[in-house]
């Protein structure tokens, strides 16, 4: 059974995130989103329904969360509830995540909302739970509930990952010059929280640098051979050796994710319900959510030369076909019984057929 995952991204979209700092030619938000989009698109590429994502906007112009009526939870908006994220959701998020016109919004209150989202979604089920906070640390924070937040993260087994724009990180060797007192204090608070909750605190520079590193994907090992390793003729000699062994691949090729083909509907077809076109997709997993797309069904036909048929060719059923081999310009048919005679009976096995002196082998 695939491992269930629930990850909530808290993205700081405050007014200060639109600024260009550190000599970069892009805003703090644009720089931070390189990391977020990489994480999200990697999850989409895996195609696992059990890997689910939620997104919260911190310091947003609007307020959209279940605790909005309480003090301290304004300017925090849930953009994506925890769910499997698809390409359509990704396009929607790209339009929603942009710098706001406000600097109000508490990062610690956003953490409380993220914890509540995970608790409500996962309940007591077995999930890998993570909250990723991406911020520049330039908003006000109320630390009264800090110990309770750390305790709740530990109780619910939620890993907290804080990725800070231009945060100081001695282990990475980064230090921001001319840092404001408020940002320095917020970094201290967030680092203290991650230490209490057993989380991870890091600077965005290191996170973006590691995007270029290959990711190792843990997979369940599947044996390519299960059987006997023999030394000698075990059928005729009692002194022969036979050991039950299993062989596993050490590495495998990581193929790119496959794509599904869809066609743009005509004006008449677009008027029909999108559910009708979605039902034609195999297994329903790759059904397009947009009403303008229709699934493509593949069909194969077999034809033979027939001068009496329209176009000089006649369709035949697959059951009417027979196997054959070309011999010169002729086709020689072969029946199933004849084909069975020609098959070479084999069985899988590993056999040691001999040894050579070590000194005769060059390395």
HUPEGI-V200084 format. One record per residue. RES is the residue in one small letter. OMEGA is omega as a letter, one per 20 degrees, with the letter a starting at -180 (NA if undefined). Layout:
res={RES;RES}
omega={OMEGA;OMEGA}
//
This chain:
res={x;x;x;x;x;x;x;x;x;x;x;x;x;x;x;x;x;x;x;x;x;x;x;x;x;x;x;x;x;x;x;x;x;x;x;x;x;x;x;x;x;x;x;x;x;x;x;x;x;x;x;x;x;x;x;x;x;x;x;x;x;x;x;x;x;x;x;x;x;x;x;x;x;x;x;x;x;x;x;x;x;x;x;x;x;x;x;x;x;x;x;x;x;x;x;x;x;x;x;x;x;x;x;x;x;x;x;x;x;x;x;x;x;x;x;x;x;x;x;x;x;x;x;x;x;x;x;x;x;x;x;x;x;x;x;x;x;x;x;x;x;x;x;x;x;x;x;x;x;x;x;x;x;x;x;x;x;x;x;x;x;x;x;x;x;x;x;x;x;x;x;x;x;x;x;x;x;x;x;x;x;x;x;x;x;x;x;x;x;x;x;x;x;x;x;x;x;x;x;x;x;x;x;x;x;x;x;x;x;x;x;x;x;x;x;x;x;x;x;x;x;x;x;x;x;x;x;x;x;x;x;x;x;x;x;x;x;x;x;x;x;x;x;x;x;x;x;x;x;x;x;x;x;x;x;x;x;x;x;x;x;x;x;x;x;x;x;x;x;x;x;x;x;x;x;x;x;x;x;x;x;x;x;x;x;x;x;x;x;x;x;x;x;x;x;x;x;x;x;x;x;x;x;x;x;x;x;x;x;x;x;x;x;x;x;x;x;x;x;x;x;x;x;x;x;x;x;x;x;x;x;x;x;x;x;x;x;x;x;x;x;x;x;x;x;x;x;x;x;x;x;x;x;x;x;x;x;x;x;x;x;x;x}
omega={a;r;r;a;r;a;r;r;r;a;r;r;a;a;a;r;r;a;r;a;r;a;a;r;r;a;r;a;r;r;a;a;r;r;a;a;r;r;a;a;r;r;r;a;r;r;a;r;a;r;a;a;r;a;r;r;r;a;r;r;a;r;a;r;a;a;a;a;a;a;r;a;r;r;r;a;r;a;a;r;a;a;r;a;a;a;r;r;r;r;r;a;r;r;a;a;r;a;r;r;a;r;a;a;a;a;a;r;r;r;r;r;r;r;r;r;a;a;a;a;a;a;r;a;a;r;r;a;a;r;r;r;r;a;r;r;a;r;r;r;r;a;a;a;a;r;a;r;r;r;a;r;r;a;a;r;r;r;r;r;r;r;a;r;a;r;r;r;a;a;r;r;a;r;a;r;r;r;r;r;a;a;r;r;r;r;r;a;a;r;r;r;a;r;r;a;a;a;a;r;a;r;a;a;r;a;r;r;a;r;a;a;r;r;r;a;r;r;r;a;r;a;r;r;r;a;a;r;a;r;a;a;a;a;a;a;r;a;r;a;r;a;r;a;r;r;a;r;r;r;r;a;r;a;r;r;a;r;r;a;r;r;r;a;r;a;a;a;a;a;r;a;r;r;r;r;a;a;a;a;a;r;r;a;a;a;r;a;r;r;a;a;r;r;r;r;a;r;r;r;r;a;r;r;r;a;a;a;r;a;r;r;a;r;r;r;r;a;a;a;r;r;r;a;r;r;a;r;a;r;a;a;r;a;a;r;r;a;r;r;a;a;r;a;a;r;a;r;r;a;r;a;r;r;r;r;a;a;r;a;r;a;NA}
//
